[in-house]
């Protein structure tokens, strides 16, 4: 037990009384044991509250440092040289942003890194493990607005040049530095995208959890990897930022540390002007089960706190709203004396000058002192059984001068004047002559490749396993799976009706049996595995739990019982699409993070995937994730009993906006097989690509046909269009082309029959597994001066084209500009509704009979059938009221 306590920083008028109370507790433990003592103490606390003792909530500790100065471990580094290194980094970060704005108004942020510089520097010098050890190192989630400081440090290390710094936010010509941590734009440096805000903390939790998953499954020893997430106090308002706190505590992720920079400012004002964000966050994290380390004050506060015999200063600080504390950082000592040290507190401040008060109360913050940051990080790493959050108070814009420090507007302040740079230079004690500051653009500064500073930081990084942050990919293709699982789908289902959802699950179940690649599949499910027919995986693959299974499942006597295991393969996430996608992302990027390629597939109720978490899908693309995303129970009319909130008719439209996503809406089981096999080749073959696949599958059971043997079918599936069933009628009759994706293929097949038998119209049926890929190919073809694939495929097809899907018309309409024939589309625009499939399809006008009427109207407008034929058909099929 540590001999130090947080309250040691405050004076104790009667130490003997304290010792007697503590001895009483020790005696109780010895006499009646810990459990009985705990009950006694609870009674004492409850009694004290009823007696009017103003005890704070148990989830909040006093507003002082968790680790007293006397309890701080010895600092392991050279503070003087580290201060010089930090000064160079501060200077170059500010110069980089200023130069960009002087030349092009490129934006950027200076105040965030200025406040957090020591939070990063202490980590880089003493904690963050590089990848040259076991290949994983630590995972760093850098606060996005602090990226200039990371670039500045890479410049000092020699990993970036002045020319590269001068291309900050200038990426169009290649070789530029992205605004924030974007792995897709700078893949050798950044590992994790952290802007949009809120996604970083969520992703960090699931990354730490996935590290344990890899370890427990015996795929890689990740016991030496630690996840660090650097966050802003304002960012913690994002719901995703705190959405998984309980998961991290429940699974005892002591391989995870959050560092929350409490500079008390959002983008445009105080985080909690009338309250205290650090105390609020402490309560939230403690309630969730986290270890909390607070570092609000610098060492200069020790004297004031030690003199606070009656606890009046502590009471005043705990009552002081953050908005006023922020103001203290921008005002002089006289103002502080007048506003804080009044009444009984006046005597406490009397020994101090106004300058002292401005320095201590105004700006002495724990986050600006490496010893205090080091002590907090050390405590975080040494804590076992729970994740740790380190909350460090700083001044936003620290060292940038009085025009920046603690100003509400500093988020929008993008450059320093020459005078301000001179003030900053003097404050940082950098050897930059005035002559150099007279240039049009303020210069970068470097102590020299052979300087003590560079030698020191390079030695420290060597000792910690190489540079950080760093992203590395070692080519490690996975063997191609056996043909048998795909051949089974290509044969069709015979007389058995199965849904494409079940076809996909059966395929993956077979692939998970593969000796070499089977263990690398990572099924991710947000609680509806049974809905998707995946319960057969429970007993064989197992559900991952770090606790194993500590209970007897209620269905233990059944064949498909619910089995949890420490080496379970399935990540059954509960009802959280955000958490599920965060898990998927960790698995989808394991090939880079850990050098271990995994094959995740995330299967979800299609309405609740892209619609809820499109921002995370964008971050997945930024992080260069690879895997299969499966929207089950897809379509606006296919899972209709669930109604408006469940009927998905637009996820393909959202998916089409993500350039890394390859979206498919397969109609048949054999199409699923072709797409998955190609996906494995493209993502994990000899030349892996940084893409991920989105497949929508349906719960509507149909007899699955065998794969046609016609030439070009497989190419057509992958490129997005092929002729599935030509018309049987003679060429002399009216002719048109019917295109469909997904389950809508069955509607146009029936429409093809009705057109032929009832109206002597011939229609070719085409399957269009990907409208989006057809569009992308067409746009690329235009740019390169070639003919688009869709134009070539339909070039000789007679008659107009009618496209149908269970999606909004905008989904198939993506290809309209490149279809040479007259174009018409039909879809399910509008809100879904509860009913059976036939009624829902009649409501949206996409049932076979409605397709026939629309086809006949198109032909009548061209003069290919008599003008009265469409209305005859409408009356015949009971559609007259819709005509």
Protein Blocks (a to p, Z undefined) as FASTA:
>chain_A
ZZbdfklmpccfblmlmmmmmmmmmmmmmmnojklmmmmmmmmmmmmmmnopacddfkbc
cfbdfbafklpccdfbdfklmmmmmmmmmmmmmmmmmmmmmmnongpafklmmmmmmmmm
mmmmmmmccfklnonopaddddfklmmmmmmmmmmnopacfklmmmgoiakngoiacfbd
cfklmmmlpmbdcbdghjlmmmmmmmmmmmmmmmmnomaccklpccdddddfklmmpmkl
mmmmmmmmmnopakbccddddehpafkbcfblmbcfklmmmmmmmmnopacdddfbcfkl
mmmmmmmmnommmmmmmmpcfklmmmmmmmcfklmmmmmmgcjlmmmmmmpcfklmmmmm
mmmcfklpmklmmmmmmmmmmpghiacdddddddehihnajklgopaklmmpcbdcfklm
mmmmmmnopacdfklmmpmbdcdddebjkbmklmmmmmmmmmnopaaddddddddddddd
dfklmmmmmnonojaccdfklmmmmmmmmmmmpmklmmmpccddehilmmnopmmmmmmn
opadfklpabdcfklmpmkbcdddfkbfbdcebjafklmmmmmmmmmmmmmmnopacddd
ddddfklmmmmmmmmmmmmmmnopacddddehiajklmmmnommlmccklmmmmmmpmkb
ccdddfbfklmmmmmmmmmmmmmmmbdcdddddddddfbdcddddddfbehklmmmmnop
acfbdcfbdfkbccdddddehjllmmmmmmmmmmmmmnopacdddddfblklmmmmmmmm
mmnopacfklmmmmmpgcjdddddfbdfklmmmmmmmmmbdcdddddedjdddddfklmm
mmnopafklmmmmmmmmmmmnopacfklmmmmmmmnopmmmZZ
